[in-house]
Amino acid sequence: MIDGYRFGSMDIAGTTYQADLKIIGQQVIPHWWRKEGHKVFMEDILDILEVHPSVLVIGRGSPGMMRPSNEVRRVCHEKGIELIDQPTEAAVQTFNALLKAGKKVAGAFHLTC
């Protein structure tokens, strides 16, 4: 579960992260760097796709500037992975609700813009 989010910061299991991150299973992957700052490409989420979650939640940043590429959308659809992309505050709520419901969910979160 994600305990809290505010612009530039996310709290998970007693640790505060101040850089973009991914959550895959029970593992937090900090300092998530992407090929391009405000776009998510396939190579940015290959580790997530390897575990084949039922849902991938992408937090697009506070105002929602970061977006998944069309290829990411297509591949998720082809693999039967539901893709939800929302501004990060809403994405955190969605991620936690799905986790609580027992879904196999992964997350990729942009913490700032």
Contact map, one row per residue, 1 for C-alpha under 8 A:
11100000000110000000000000000000000000000000000000000000000000000000000000000000000000000000001100100000000000000
11111000011110000000000000000000000000000000000000000000000000000000000000000000000000000001000100000000000000000
11111000011110000000000000000000000000000000000000000000000000000000000000000000000000000000000000000000000000000
01111100011100000000000000000000000000000000000000000000000000000000000000000000000000000000000000000000000000000
01111110111000000000000000000000000000000000000000000000000000000000000000000000000000001001000000000000000000000
00011111110000000000000000000000000000000000000000000000000000000000000000000000000000001000000000000000000000100
00001111100000000000000000000000000000000000000000000000000001000000000000000000000000000000000000000000000000110
00000111110000000110000000000000000000000000000000000000000000000000000000000000000000000000000000000000000000110
00001111111000011110000000000000000000000000000000000000000000000000000000000000000000000000000000000000000000100
01111101111100011100000000000000000000000000000000000000000000000000000000000000000000000000000000000000000000100
01111000111111111000000000000000000000000000000000000000000000000000000000000000000000000000000000000000000000000
11110000011111111000000000000000000000000000000000000000000000000000000000000000000000000000000000000000000000000
11100000001111100000000000000000000000000000000000000000000000000000000000000000000000000000000000000000000000000
00000000001111110000000000000000000000000000000000000000000000000000000000000000000000000000000000000000000000000
00000000001111111000000000000000000000000000000000000000000000000000000000000000000000000000000000000000000000000
00000000111101111100000000000000000000000000000000000000000000000000000000000000000000000000000000000000000000000
00000000111100111111100000000100000000000000000000000000000000000000000000000000000000000000000000000000000000000
00000001110000011111000000000000000000000000000000000000000000000000000000000000000000000000000000000000000000100
00000001100000001111100000000111000000000000000000000000000000000000000000000000000000000000000000000000000001100
00000000000000001111110000000111100000000000000000000000000000000000000000000000000000000000000000000000000111100
00000000000000001011111000011111000000000000000000000000000000000000000000000000000000000000000000000000000111000
00000000000000000001111100011101000000000000000000000000000000000000000000000000000000000000000000000000011110000
00000000000000000000111111111000000000000000000000000000000000000000000000000000000000000000000000000000011100000
00000000000000000000011111111000000000000000000100100000000000000000000000000000000000000000000000000000111000000
00000000000000000000001111100000000000000000000000000000000000000000000000000000000000000000000000000001110000000
00000000000000000000001111110000000000000000000000000000000000000000000000000000000000000000000000000000000000000
00000000000000000000001111111000000000000000000000000000000000000000000000000000000000000000000000000000000000000
00000000000000000000111101111100000000000000000000000000000000000000000000000000000000000000000000000000000000000
00000000000000000000111100111111000000000000000000000000000000000000000000000000000000000000000000000000000000000
00000000000000001011110000011111000000000000000000000000000000000000000000000000000000000000000000000000000000000
00000000000000000011100000001111100000000000000000000000000000000000000000000000000000000000000000000000000000000
00000000000000000011110000001111110000000000000000000000000000000000000000000000000000000000000000000000000000000
00000000000000000001000000000011111010000001000000000000000000000000000000000000000000000000000000000000000000000
00000000000000000000000000000001111110111001000000000000000000000000000000000000000000000000000000000000000000000
00000000000000000000000000000000111110111011000000000000000000000000000000000000000000000000000000000000000000000
00000000000000000000000000000000011111111000000000000000000000000000000000000000000000000000000000000000000000000
00000000000000000000000000000000111111100000000000000000000000000100000000000000000000000000000000000000000000000
00000000000000000000000000000000000111110000000000000000000000001110000000000000000000000000000000000000000000000
00000000000000000000000000000000011111111000000000000000000000000111100000000000000000000000000000000000000000000
00000000000000000000000000000000011101111101100000000000000000000111100100000000000000000000000000000000000000000
00000000000000000000000000000000011100111111100000000000000000000001101100000000000000000000000000000000000000000
00000000000000000000000000000000000000011111110000000000000000000000101100000000000000000000000000000000000000000
00000000000000000000000000000000001000001111110000000000000000000000000000000000000000000000000000000000000000000
00000000000000000000000000000000111000011111110000000000000000000000000000000000000000000000000000000000000000000
00000000000000000000000000000000000000011111111110000000000000000000000000000000000000000000000000000000000000000
00000000000000000000000000000000000000000111111111000000000000000000000000000000000000000000000000000000000000000
00000000000000000000000000000000000000000000111111100000000000000000000000000000000000000000000000000000000000000
00000000000000000000000100000000000000000000111111111000000000000000000000000000000000000000000000000000010000000
00000000000000000000000000000000000000000000111111111000000000000000000000000000000000000000000000000000000000000
00000000000000000000000000000000000000000000011111110000000000000000000000000000000000000000000000000000000000000
00000000000000000000000100000000000000000000001111111000000000000000000000000000000000000000000000000000000000000
00000000000000000000000000000000000000000000000111111100000000000000000000000010100000000000000000000000000000000
00000000000000000000000000000000000000000000000110111111000000000000000000000000100000000000000000000001110000000
00000000000000000000000000000000000000000000000000011111000000000000000000000001110000000000000000000011100000000
00000000000000000000000000000000000000000000000000001111100000000000000000000000111100000000000000000011110000000
00000000000000000000000000000000000000000000000000001111110000000000000000000000111100000000000000000000111100000
00000000000000000000000000000000000000000000000000000011111000000000000000000000001111000010011000000000111100000
00000000000000000000000000000000000000000000000000000001111100000001000000000000001111010010000000000000001111000
00000000000000000000000000000000000000000000000000000000111110010000000000000000000011111111000000000000001111100
00000000000000000000000000000000000000000000000000000000011111111110000000000000000011110000000000000000000011101
00000000000000000000000000000000000000000000000000000000001111111100000000000000000000111000000000000000000011111
00000010000000000000000000000000000000000000000000000000000111111000000000000000000000111000000000000000000000111
00000000000000000000000000000000000000000000000000000000000111111000000000000000000000100000000000000000000000001
00000000000000000000000000000000000000000000000000000000001111111110000000000000000001110000000000000000000000001
00000000000000000000000000000000000001000000000000000000000111111110000000000000000000000000000000000000000000001
00000000000000000000000000000000000011110000000000000000000110011111000000000000000000000000000000000000000001001
00000000000000000000000000000000000001110000000000000000000100011111100000000000000010000000000000000000000000000
00000000000000000000000000000000000000111000000000000000010000000111110110000000000010000000000000000000000000000
00000000000000000000000000000000000000111100000000000000000000000011111110000000000000000000000000000000000000000
00000000000000000000000000000000000000000000000000000000000000000001111111000000000000000000000000000000000000000
00000000000000000000000000000000000000001100000000000000000000000000111111100000000000000000000000000000000000000
00000000000000000000000000000000000000011100000000000000000000000001111111110000000000000000000000000000000000000
00000000000000000000000000000000000000000000000000000000000000000001111111111000001000000000000000000000000000000
00000000000000000000000000000000000000000000000000000000000000000000011111111100000000000000000000000000000000000
00000000000000000000000000000000000000000000000000000000000000000000001111111110000000000000000000000000000000000
00000000000000000000000000000000000000000000000000000000000000000000000111111111111000000000000000000000000000000
00000000000000000000000000000000000000000000000000000000000000000000000011111111111000000000000000000000000000000
00000000000000000000000000000000000000000000000000000000000000000000000001111111100000000000000000000000000000000
00000000000000000000000000000000000000000000000000010000000000000000000000111111100000000000000000000000000000000
00000000000000000000000000000000000000000000000000000100000000000000000000011111110000000000000000000000000000000
00000000000000000000000000000000000000000000000000011111000000000000000000011111111000000000000000000000000000000
00000000000000000000000000000000000000000000000000000111000000000000000000011001111100000000000000000000000000000
00000000000000000000000000000000000000000000000000000011110000000000000010011000111110000000000000000000000000000
00000000000000000000000000000000000000000000000000000011110000000000000000000000011111000010000000000000000000000
00000000000000000000000000000000000000000000000000000000111100000011000000000000001111100010000000000000000000000
00000000000000000000000000000000000000000000000000000000111100010000000000000000000111111110000000000000000000000
00000000000000000000000000000000000000000000000000000000001111110000000000000000000011111110000000000000000000000
00000000000000000000000000000000000000000000000000000000011111010000000000000000000001111111000000000000000011100
00001100000000000000000000000000000000000000000000000000001011000000000000000000000001111111100000000000000000000
00000000000000000000000000000000000000000000000000000000001000000000000000000000000001111111110000000000000000000
00000000000000000000000000000000000000000000000000000000111000000000000000000000000111111111111000000000000000000
01001000000000000000000000000000000000000000000000000000001000000000000000000000000000011111111100000000000000000
00000000000000000000000000000000000000000000000000000000000000000000000000000000000000001111111110000000000000000
00000000000000000000000000000000000000000000000000000000100000000000000000000000000000000111111111000000000000000
10000000000000000000000000000000000000000000000000000000100000000000000000000000000000000011111111100000111000000
11000000000000000000000000000000000000000000000000000000000000000000000000000000000000000001111111110000000000000
00000000000000000000000000000000000000000000000000000000000000000000000000000000000000000000111111111000000000000
00000000000000000000000000000000000000000000000000000000000000000000000000000000000000000000011111111111100000000
10000000000000000000000000000000000000000000000000000000000000000000000000000000000000000000001111111111100000000
00000000000000000000000000000000000000000000000000000000000000000000000000000000000000000000000111111110000000000
00000000000000000000000000000000000000000000000000000000000000000000000000000000000000000000000011111110000000000
00000000000000000000000000000000000000000000000000000000000000000000000000000000000000000000000001111111000000000
00000000000000000000000000000000000000000000000000000110000000000000000000000000000000000000000001111111100000000
00000000000000000000000010000000000000000000000000001110000000000000000000000000000000000000000001100111110000000
00000000000000000000000110000000000000000000000000001111100000000000000000000000000000000000001001100011111000000
00000000000000000000011110000000000000000000000100001011100000000000000000000000000000000000001000000001111100000
00000000000000000000011100000000000000000000000000000001111000000000000000000000000000000000001000000000111110000
00000000000000000001111000000000000000000000000000000001111000000000000000000000000000000000000000000000011111000
00000000000000000001110000000000000000000000000000000000011110000000000000000000000000010000000000000000001111100
00000000000000000011100000000000000000000000000000000000011110000100000000000000000000010000000000000000000111111
00000111110000000111000000000000000000000000000000000000001111000000000000000000000000010000000000000000000011111
00000011000000000000000000000000000000000000000000000000000011000000000000000000000000000000000000000000000001111
00000000000000000000000000000000000000000000000000000000000111111100000000000000000000000000000000000000000001111
